């Protein structure tokens, strides 16, 4: 296989410190040092895309600032100078953990450190201090904390670093207390579902889901809702799914901390949350999750609530596949040219404008960074690339790193230097053509390159990526002719385009996954020895040492145009 030797040579000669540049902020020196310790570098055949990538890294530094105690934490960025529970303190920090784990950990800790005596966590923390007037929950905090812990602590539970166990215990205790607070104050109707009292409880600014609902809780007290409202409180599917997922991961934490009985209790509570979610908020005919108002009526607005619920690991693959066919991959619903929209496009209330902070239609980067977990949890790797490809074409043109994109043109919208869009770029590069370490102790080497979706303009026809894992340097070079994995500058594995190689953290082959809609036939070369295979989209083949055998073959859910 012919390699782009010049791209690999350039990658190895790169000085990431020079590309990132010097910061005027003294506290950034430790952050930069930690980034350099990750060994992450990216080279592209497109100079423009490479420049966009390193611009994102530089702007990420602008989103990191010290909290009151002087420890650097992640800020939302753009028009949002604080750290929000719905995003900065959960999914944003979870992604940042792959690059600068100390900042991710400090960001998670903010919400435990500022927890009220009654158990309520702040919905945001700014330079002015914590704020509590709503709950604003989307990505489950417990899942993000657990993934950070598993990614950055190696070894069995008995020999894990004691300092990391202290962190896990602190977060576990705080999240358990917050669960009690939610059960006490956000279950006024006694259904077991978590209730929304205002628009900002779910961060759904301007969404028709909350038309004629106050933005904030009654009297700025998150324990109260407007008593004069004819519809409040809502049984909220995304908030209920959040608590379901929280409880699943609190069970894992309890067992990791040696509290098996508590783990079993959390699992029972999780099942009760999921049962309430489906009993009250799931419409069997629409196969969609809706709020339920105080009168027992569905609030029939089809929004990104669906993806939020699915990203919380609710339901089985059959339900997820139905959601793909009817909604997420449907071009009259959410599968816009630049997906995914925040409201279904066939809803008359859909507003595609991305010029302001809106969840009434435009594509939001917070949706995009929450999406991979929902798809990958059900093995829908190929379908995820169909969302990523057009977004990467839009990313190649980005200069500001906005909160929103136009679903029609991919043009940047509201605000700039927004950490979710920055982290989305870094994440999508690793998922499509880079090296991604997982909390399960795997390394993903994906043999794809961004496809030129816009006017045939190149995004990056060839790529090279490097990352240091447990002291070893791994490199991945991707061309349309194939891919090569290097460990400490020695070629270890060669594999065909359109596949993902999964290894352990030492680079030992575990399996391969088909990453495109068409079957891929070829040979995997492992240290010079060839192993032929044929793999279909989403099919997973386990490496036996002598060849491959099928682990799973779930097929592909095709897009719909209706």
PEBELJO-V998820 format. One record per pair of residues at least 4 apart in sequence whose C-alpha atoms are under 6 Angstrom apart, sorted by the first residue. I is the first residue (numbers start at 1). J is the second residue. Records with the same first field share a line. If there is no record, write none. Layout:
I->J  J
This chain:
11->43
16->20
17->21
20->58
28->32
34->100
35->99  100
38->468
39->467  468
40->466  467
41->465  466
42->464  465
43->463  464
44->50  460  462  463
45->460  462
46->460
49->396
51->55
56->422
63->74  75  77
64->73  74  75
65->72  73
66->70  71  72  73
67->71
72->103
73->103  106  107
75->82  83
76->80  83  88  419
77->81  417  418  419
78->415  416  417  418
82->125  126
83->88  124  125
84->88  89  123  124
85->89  123  124
86->136  137  138
87->91  92
88->92  93
89->93  107  108
90->141  144
93->104
94->144
96->100  104
97->101  104
111->121
112->174
115->120  121
116->120
119->177  178  181
120->178
122->130  131  132
123->132  135  136
124->130  131
125->129  130
133->220  221  222
134->201  222
135->201
136->200  201  202  203
137->202
140->242  246
142->146  246  249
143->249
147->151  439
149->153
150->439
151->439
155->160
168->172
182->186
183->187
185->223
186->194  195
187->194
192->276
193->235  240  276
194->239  240
195->234  235  236
196->233  234  236
197->217  225  233
198->214  215  216  217
199->204  210  215
200->215  216
204->359
205->358  359
206->358  359  360
207->359  360
209->301
217->221  222  225
218->224  225  226
231->293  294
232->294
233->294
234->291  292  293
235->291  292
236->291
237->241  281
238->305  308  309
241->309  312
244->270  273  274
245->312
247->266  270
248->267  270
251->263  266
254->259  263
255->259  260  263
276->280
277->281
278->282
281->289  290
282->288  289
283->287  288
290->298  299
291->298  299
292->296  297  298  299
293->297
302->343  344
303->342  343  344
304->342
307->311
310->314  374
311->373  374
317->321  378
323->327
324->328  329
325->329
326->330
327->333
328->334  335
329->335  559
330->335  559  560  561
331->335  336  561
332->345  346
333->344  345  346
334->340  341  344
335->339  340
336->407
337->408
338->390  407  410
340->363
341->361  362  363
342->359  361  362  363
343->350  360  361
345->350
350->360  361
351->360  361
352->361  362
353->362
354->362  404  405  406  413
355->413  414
356->414
362->406  407
363->404  405  407
364->404
365->403  420  421
366->420
369->424
372->376
373->377
375->380
376->380  381
381->538
382->515  516
385->389
389->450
390->453
394->410
400->416  417
401->416  417  418  421
402->412  413  414  415  416  418
403->414
404->413  414
405->410  411  412  413
406->410  411
419->423
420->424
423->427
424->428
428->432
429->433  434
430->434  435  436
432->446  448
433->446  447  448  449
434->465
435->444  445
436->443  444
437->442  443
438->442
442->503  504  505
443->502  503  504
444->502
445->500  501
446->500
447->478  483  497  498  499  500
448->498
450->459  460
452->456  457  458  459
462->478  479
463->477  478
464->476  477
465->475  476
466->474  475
467->473  474
468->472  473
473->487  488
474->486  487
475->485  486
476->484  485
477->483  484
478->483
480->497
482->495  496  497
483->494  495
484->493  494
485->491  492  493
486->490  491  492
492->526  527
493->525  526
494->524  525
495->524
498->515  516
499->513  514  515
500->512  513
501->512
502->510  511  512
503->507  508  509  510
504->508
510->543
511->541  542  543
512->540  541
513->539  540
514->535  536  537  538  539
515->537
516->537
517->537
519->535  536
520->534  535
521->533  534
522->532  533
523->530  531  532  533
524->530  531
525->529  530
531->547
539->552  553
540->551  552
541->548  549  550  551
542->548  549  551
543->547  548
544->548
